[in-house]
Amino acid sequence: MTEKEKMIKGLDYNPKDRELVELNIKARLICEQYNVTSVTEGEKRETLLRSLFGKAGKGIYIEPYFHCDYGFNISVGNNFYANFDVTILDVAPVTIGDNCMMAPKSGIYTATHDIYPDKRNGGTEFARPVTIGDNCWIGAHAVINPGVSLGDNVVVASGAVVTKSFGNNVVIGGNPAKIIKVLEV
C-alpha cells in the first residue's frame, strides 16, 4: 500500500513520502495562484478550484486566502461559499454538501497526530474524514476537528470547537461544541 493510500484510509502514513510532498506542493502552487487572482477573474478562479478539488458542484466561490493540503480530497456540492482565510486540511476526505457556507477564518481539519510523544515524534501522522451535510453554515473562527460529521441544516456558531458529530437541524456552539438550539425545519 502506498503512503497516499494509507493516508486516505486513515492509517499511519509518512507525510515526507515523495509522492505526498509533490502533491502537497502542487496544491500549494494552485492555492498561491488562486489567492492572487482578482475578483474580476471569475473564470480563472473557477478553473483553478476545479483543478484543485476532487469534486466541485455548480456555483463554487471562495474568497482569498484559501489554504489546503492536497485539494483532491475535498468534495463540495452546489452553491459552496467560503469567506476570507478559510483553511481545509484535507489529509483524509472532506465532503461538504449543497448550499454550504464557511465564514472568515473557519477551518476543517482532518489531520491529527498520536497523543503519545514517542509515537508522535516518530514522524508518522494519520487522519479522520470530515463530512458536512447540506445547508450548513460554519461561523467565523469555528474549528471542525478530525472525524466529525455534521447533518443537514446545521449552524456552527462563531468560535465553536466541534470535537464530535451532530445530527440534522441544530445550532451548535461553544468549546467543546454542544447543541444550543434545535431547529424546526
SULGIRA-V752874 format. One record per residue. N is the residue number from 0. RES is the residue in one small letter. SS is DSSP state (h for helix, s for strand, l for the rest). Layout:
BEGIN
n:N res:RES ss:SS
n:N res:RES ss:SS
END
This chain:
BEGIN
n:0 res:m ss:l
n:1 res:t ss:l
n:2 res:e ss:h
n:3 res:k ss:h
n:4 res:e ss:h
n:5 res:k ss:h
n:6 res:m ss:h
n:7 res:i ss:h
n:8 res:k ss:h
n:9 res:g ss:l
n:10 res:l ss:l
n:11 res:d ss:l
n:12 res:y ss:s
n:13 res:n ss:s
n:14 res:p ss:l
n:15 res:k ss:l
n:16 res:d ss:l
n:17 res:r ss:h
n:18 res:e ss:h
n:19 res:l ss:h
n:20 res:v ss:h
n:21 res:e ss:h
n:22 res:l ss:h
n:23 res:n ss:h
n:24 res:i ss:h
n:25 res:k ss:h
n:26 res:a ss:h
n:27 res:r ss:h
n:28 res:l ss:h
n:29 res:i ss:h
n:30 res:c ss:h
n:31 res:e ss:h
n:32 res:q ss:h
n:33 res:y ss:h
n:34 res:n ss:h
n:35 res:v ss:l
n:36 res:t ss:l
n:37 res:s ss:l
n:38 res:v ss:l
n:39 res:t ss:l
n:40 res:e ss:l
n:41 res:g ss:h
n:42 res:e ss:h
n:43 res:k ss:h
n:44 res:r ss:h
n:45 res:e ss:h
n:46 res:t ss:h
n:47 res:l ss:h
n:48 res:l ss:h
n:49 res:r ss:h
n:50 res:s ss:h
n:51 res:l ss:h
n:52 res:f ss:l
n:53 res:g ss:l
n:54 res:k ss:s
n:55 res:a ss:s
n:56 res:g ss:l
n:57 res:k ss:l
n:58 res:g ss:l
n:59 res:i ss:l
n:60 res:y ss:s
n:61 res:i ss:s
n:62 res:e ss:l
n:63 res:p ss:l
n:64 res:y ss:l
n:65 res:f ss:s
n:66 res:h ss:s
n:67 res:c ss:s
n:68 res:d ss:l
n:69 res:y ss:l
n:70 res:g ss:l
n:71 res:f ss:l
n:72 res:n ss:l
n:73 res:i ss:s
n:74 res:s ss:s
n:75 res:v ss:s
n:76 res:g ss:l
n:77 res:n ss:l
n:78 res:n ss:l
n:79 res:f ss:l
n:80 res:y ss:s
n:81 res:a ss:s
n:82 res:n ss:l
n:83 res:f ss:l
n:84 res:d ss:l
n:85 res:v ss:s
n:86 res:t ss:s
n:87 res:i ss:s
n:88 res:l ss:s
n:89 res:d ss:l
n:90 res:v ss:l
n:91 res:a ss:l
n:92 res:p ss:l
n:93 res:v ss:s
n:94 res:t ss:s
n:95 res:i ss:s
n:96 res:g ss:l
n:97 res:d ss:l
n:98 res:n ss:l
n:99 res:c ss:l
n:100 res:m ss:s
n:101 res:m ss:s
n:102 res:a ss:l
n:103 res:p ss:l
n:104 res:k ss:l
n:105 res:s ss:l
n:106 res:g ss:s
n:107 res:i ss:s
n:108 res:y ss:s
n:109 res:t ss:l
n:110 res:a ss:s
n:111 res:t ss:s
n:112 res:h ss:l
n:113 res:d ss:l
n:114 res:i ss:l
n:115 res:y ss:l
n:116 res:p ss:h
n:117 res:d ss:h
n:118 res:k ss:h
n:119 res:r ss:h
n:120 res:n ss:l
n:121 res:g ss:l
n:122 res:g ss:l
n:123 res:t ss:s
n:124 res:e ss:s
n:125 res:f ss:s
n:126 res:a ss:s
n:127 res:r ss:l
n:128 res:p ss:l
n:129 res:v ss:s
n:130 res:t ss:s
n:131 res:i ss:s
n:132 res:g ss:l
n:133 res:d ss:l
n:134 res:n ss:l
n:135 res:c ss:l
n:136 res:w ss:s
n:137 res:i ss:s
n:138 res:g ss:l
n:139 res:a ss:l
n:140 res:h ss:l
n:141 res:a ss:l
n:142 res:v ss:s
n:143 res:i ss:s
n:144 res:n ss:l
n:145 res:p ss:l
n:146 res:g ss:l
n:147 res:v ss:l
n:148 res:s ss:s
n:149 res:l ss:s
n:150 res:g ss:l
n:151 res:d ss:l
n:152 res:n ss:l
n:153 res:v ss:l
n:154 res:v ss:s
n:155 res:v ss:s
n:156 res:a ss:l
n:157 res:s ss:l
n:158 res:g ss:l
n:159 res:a ss:l
n:160 res:v ss:s
n:161 res:v ss:s
n:162 res:t ss:l
n:163 res:k ss:l
n:164 res:s ss:l
n:165 res:f ss:s
n:166 res:g ss:l
n:167 res:n ss:l
n:168 res:n ss:l
n:169 res:v ss:s
n:170 res:v ss:s
n:171 res:i ss:s
n:172 res:g ss:s
n:173 res:g ss:l
n:174 res:n ss:s
n:175 res:p ss:l
n:176 res:a ss:l
n:177 res:k ss:s
n:178 res:i ss:s
n:179 res:i ss:s
n:180 res:k ss:s
n:181 res:v ss:s
n:182 res:l ss:l
n:183 res:e ss:l
n:184 res:v ss:l
END
